[in-house]
Amino acid sequence: MPSLSSAAEHIQDLGAYVSASPSSFHAVHEAGRRLLEAGFVRLDELEPWEGGVGSFFVIRDGALIAWVAPEAAGPTTGFNILGAHTDSPSFKLKPKPTLGAHGWLQAGVEVYGGPLLNSWLDRELQLAGRLVMLDGTEHLTATGPMLRFPQLAIHLDRAVNDGLALDKQRHMNPVWGLGNPGDSDLLAVLASHVPGASVDPSLVGGYDVVIADTQAPAVFGGNSEFFASGRLDNLSATHAGLVALIAHASRAEAGAPIAVLAAFDHEEIGSNSRSGACGPILEDVLVRISDGLGASASQRRQALAASFCVSADAGHAVHPNYAERHDPVNHPVLNGGPLLKINANQRYATDAAGAALWARLCAESDVPYQEFVSNNAIPCGSTIGPLTATRLGIRTVDVGVPLLSMHSARELCGVEDPRRLAAVTELFYGTPV
């Protein structure tokens, strides 16, 4: 197995990464901080790139592309890409967000993606994201524990345990204080939580701010085999790709492919953005890398033909109380190894060639893996895998860490599986395919 940290060290570092990443903008900021510490160079899309070999990254809004171009990389060198995403289902702050009634201050939010609404009830929550000033400067902000979606007491809804019905408009406006909305300004609160800067809320021209859980990640279970955290879908894969790329950079061999971490935003809402997998960000970066290596248009196509993408996103472990919702034969379990995700209708991009590559990488990494396929009667979700394969024609396989409670405010995985995904990813980064 490649020389990354132990499972215990990895899971603690994953918890630290999640805690530092309450929004997609924080996730790429923290990733960039770690990459800079490891000697990577941040490039600006507005500036010329010198190109050539080395370790680099770019950030576009809530997305990050990082890569290692080894010695001897040339115009036709292929790209080995680990694709993941930085966003999670949540709630996004609306315009005119300061609401309230009956002495309560509330926040106006819009549902982002497909969260399990009930999982967000009765939790201490925060607002986090970016503020963009009228002059175009940007600031990250995170309030810490401030909000709550309070559940109605059972005394006032005796039938609640027979079926909880939550109206997204009426019931999902969290409280954040007491007082009169006309005398309060939620944007002023957000501005006051920008670290290291004095921000005038009247000069905030726009914002991308979401709600995030504030409960710290935790290892638990009879044998400390479980890990609970927010945003495991999909910071578990983003983190695995990040630590694997940093480890790979220190020992990339001259004949290796160009290793790429592509952490997209907006996967949970369809990826249709300039920083999403349907957008141009990955292609833009790959073209500029190829240009820096002196590639012609034809040679660039050769490089893409020699490339492979591992699309890493969380998948479903079998639920012991709802086993009938799963395929009758394929029952992935926590700590059984990362998933190979398969769907006949290409909701996942895995084919026989991708499955064979994944099996070989896992065998060489001494990592077990499990196959996931949906119950035929239940629609299958999708990932960035088919999007990347369609946009760029790159061979793609879909994998991921098995979870319970996917899209909950607090998801559950095994302590072994994220480390195993990172180990296979490190080997993949350096393996010509």
N, C-alpha and C positions, 0 to 999 in steps of 0.2 A: 504493500500500500504506500502511496506517495507520502512524503514526510511533512504532513500538516500537523496541527495540534491534535491532542487527544479529543475524544468525543466530549468529555466534560469541559475541556477548555474551549472547544468550538461552540458548545451550546451557551456557555457564559458569554462568549464574544458575540454570538448571535443576539442574545438578550440585550447586550449593550448597544449593538447596532440598531435594533428595533426601538429601544428607548430614545436614541438620538434621532430617530427618523419618524416623527409623528405625521409628516406629510411627504409627498413625493419630492418636494423641493428640499426638505431636510435630508431625505435619503440620499440624494445625489450630492448634496453639500458634504455630508459625512463620508460618503464614498470618496469624493474628491480630496478631502482632508487626509484620508488614509493613503490614497495613491500618492499624494505629494510627499508624505512622510517616507514612502517606499522608493522615492526617487523618480516617479513619473513626472512628466512635464505637461502642464495644462496648455492647450492650444486655443486660440480665439478664432472662431469661424469668420470673423470680419477681417482677419489678417492673413497674409500669405503663409503657407506652411513650407518649411524647408524640406520636410519629408525625410525619407531614408529610414535607417534602422534606429531602434530605441523604444522607449516606453512612454506612451502619451495618453491623454484623455481630453474629451470635450464635454461640456455640459450645455444642453439646450433646454431651457425651462426645467421641467421635472424629469428629464431623461439624461442619461450619461452613456457615452461610448468610450471605452478604454481599450487599448491594444498594445501588444508587444510585437514589434517587427524584429526578428532575430538577425544576426549577422548572416550574410549571404542571401537575404530576402531579395527577390528580383521581380521583374514585371509580371511573371506568371505564377508567382508563389500564391498558393491558396490561403483562404481564411478559415480558421476553425472558430466558430462563433457560439458563445453561450448566450442565448436570448432569455430575458426575464422581464419583469415589470415592477415599477416602484409604487403604483397606486393600489388602494384597497377599497372595498365597498364601505361607504360611510355617508356623511351628510355634508353638503357644501353650503357655505354662507351665501344667502341671497342679497340682492340690493336692498337698501333700506332695512338693515337687519335688526334694528333695535325695536323690539315688540314688547307687549306686556298687557296685563289685565288683572283687575282685582288685587292690586298691590304687588304683583309679581313683575319682574323684568324677564323677558324671554328673547331668544334669538330666532330669527327667521332663517330656516334652512331648507334646502332642497335635497331630496334623496339622490345620492351618487351611487350608481351601479345597483347591485342587488343585495343589500345587507339583510341579515336576519334581524328584523326590527326589534323583536322582543329581547334579543341579547343585549341591546343597548340601554334597556331600562334600568334605573336605579344603580347607575355607575357614576363615579366621579370622572368627568370628561374635560378635555381641553380643546381650545381652538388653536390651529397651527396652519401655517402656510406662508405666503409671501404677500407683502404690500408693495405696490408699484407707485412711486411718487409721480407728480405731474411732470417732473423733469426727466423721468425715465429710470431713475435709480430704483433699486430693489432692496428690500430688507426682509429677512426671515423673522417670523414672530411665532411664539408658542406661549400660551398663557399659563400652563400648568393647570391643576384641578380647578375648575370654575363652573362647569355646567352639569346638568342632570336632567334626564327624561324621567320624571317621577311617575310611578305606576299608581293607578287608582286603587285605594284600599279595598280589600275583599268585602268589607262591610257595606260598601257602596256598589258592588257588583258581585252578587252572590254566585252568579253563574260563570265567573271568569275562568275557573278551572275546567269548565266544559268546553271552552274555546275562546281564546283571546283574539279579539279583532281590533287591529290598530289602523286608524285612518291616517294616511301619510301627511295630510294637511292639518287635520284638527288635533291629532294626538302627538305629533312628532315635532314640537317646538320646545326646546329645552329651556328650563329656567336657569338664570345666572345671577339673580340678585333680587332685591326688594326695592320698590320705588315706583316712580312715574316715568314711563318711557320718554316723555317729553323733556325730562330733566337729565337723561342719561344718553351716553353715546358709546355703543359697542366698539366702534372704530377707534375711539380714544383709548379704550382698554387695550385693544390690540397694539396700538402704537406705543403704549407704555411698556409693552413686553418685548420690544425690539432690543436685543442685547447690544450694549456698547454704543448706543446712539440715541440722540434726542430727536424724536420724530413728531412733527406737527400733524395731527390727524386731518386738519383742513387741507393739507397738501397731498393727501392720499388720492390718487387718481383711479386706482383699481386694486382689486385684491383677489387672490385665489386661496381661500381659507377653508379648511375642512375640520370636522370633529374627530378626535382621536381619544382612545382610552388612556387613562393615566396609571392603571394598575401595573406594577412592575412584573416582567416575565418571571416565571417560577418553574423550578424542577420539583416534581413531587411523584407520588406513587409508592406502593409497597416496597419497591426496590429502586426508587428514584429513577424510574424508566420513562416518565412522562415530562413533557415541556409544554407549558401553557403561555400564550402570548397573543397580543394583538398583531395583526398584519403579517402573519406567517404566509398568507397568500398575498404578496408573493416575495416578501423580503427574505424568506428562507432561501430562495433560489438566487436572488440578487446578492445576498451575503456570500453564499457558496461560490458564486462566480467571481466575486471580488477577492476573497481570500485565496482562491485558487490562482487567480491571475497574478497576484502579488507574489505568491510562492513560485509560480512558473517563471516570472520575470528574472528571478535571481539565478536561474540555471537553464534558461532557454538555449537549446542547442542550435548550431548554425543552420542545419538543414530543416528546422522545424517550420510548420506553417506560421502564418501571422495569427496570433491568438487574440480574440476579440471578446470583450464583454459588452453586450448591448442591453442596457436596462431602459426599457421604454416606459413612457407614461400612458395613462388613459386606456389600458387594456380592459378594465372593468366596464367601460362604457363604449367599447367597440373599436378603439385604437384609431379612430379617424381624427387625427390632429397632426400638427407638424412635429410633435414629439412622440407620436404613437407609432406602432408597428405598421400601420397603413400609410403613414407619412413617409417623407423622403430622407429622414435623418440617417438611417443606416446606409442607404445607397450613397448619400452625399459624402459620408465619411470614407466609405470603401473606395469611392472614385478618387478622392483626394489622396488617400494612401497610395493607390496605384499610380496616380500621377507623380507623386513624390519618388516612386521607384522607377520612373521612366517608362511606364506602360503605354502602349498604343491602345486604341479602342479594341482591337482584336485580341491583344494580350490580356486586357482587362477581362474580356469574356472567357479567356482560357483560365484566368485566376478564379473566376466565379464558378466555372465548371469543376475546378479542383477543390471547391470549398464544401464545408459541411456546417450545418447549424443544429445544435442541441437546444431545443426550446424547452426550458425548465420552468414549470409552473406546478403549483401544488395540486394534488389529486386526492381521491377519496379512499380512505381505509374503510373496511367493512364495519358497519355499526352493529354492535351486538343486539340492540333492541329493535333494529329495523333491517335485519339481514335479507328480508324478502325484496328490499329495494335495490339490491345489488345483483350482479350476475350470479347465477346459481353455482358456478364452478370457481370463478376467479374472485377470491376473497383476500385482498391485500390487508396486512396487519401492520400496526406500528412496530418499528424496529425490525421489520422484515426486509428492509432495504428500499432504495428508491424505486419508483414506479416506471415501467415502460408503458406508455399510454397509447391505446390502439382504438381506432374507430373506422369501420368499413366505409363510412360516408365522408371520410377525411375531415372530420371535426378536429381530429389530431392528424398530424402530417406523417406519422410513422408508417413506413412500408417495410418490406422484407429486408431491404438493404440497410435501412436504419436500425431495424431490430437486431440484425447480425452485428453491426458495428457496436451497438450498445452492449450486447452480450459479450463481445470480445473485450471491450474496455472494462466492464465490470469484472470479468475473469482475471484480467491482468492486474486490476487494482485489488483483487481479493475482496470484492464487495458483492454481497448477494443483491439480487433485484427481483421485483415482482411485476407481474403483468396486470394491467387494469383495462377492463372493457365494461361498458355500461350494460345494464339490464335493457333488453330490447324494447320494453314497454315504457321506458323513461328516457326523455330526450337527453342527449349528451351535450355538455358544454364544449367550449372551444378555447383556443389559446392563440398566442402570436405565431405558432408554428406554421399553420396553413397560410397565414398572411405573408410571412417572410418567404416561404417557398414560392408563393404566387408572384410576389413583387420582383424577386431577384432570381428565381429559378435555382436556388441553392437547395441541395439535398438536405432534408430536415427530418429529425426524429423528436418526438414529444416524450418528455420524462418529468419527474417531479417527486417531491416528498409527500408521503401519504399523511392525510389529516383527518381528524374528526372535527365537527362543528365548523366546516368551511363557511366563510362569510359571516361568522359570528364576530362580535366585538372582541372575543377572546377565543382563539383557535387552539387546537391540541395536536401535537406531533410526538413522536418518540425521540429520545435524546440521541439515539445513534444515527438516525437517517440523514439529518442535515450534514453531518461530518462525512458520511459516505458519499453524498452527492458532491461535496467539494473535492473529495479524493478522486472520484471518477472524472470530474471536470478538469482537475489539474493534469491528469494523464491525457485527456482529450486535447487540451490546449497544445500539447507538444507532439501529438501523433499524426503524421501524414495519413490522410484517408483517401 
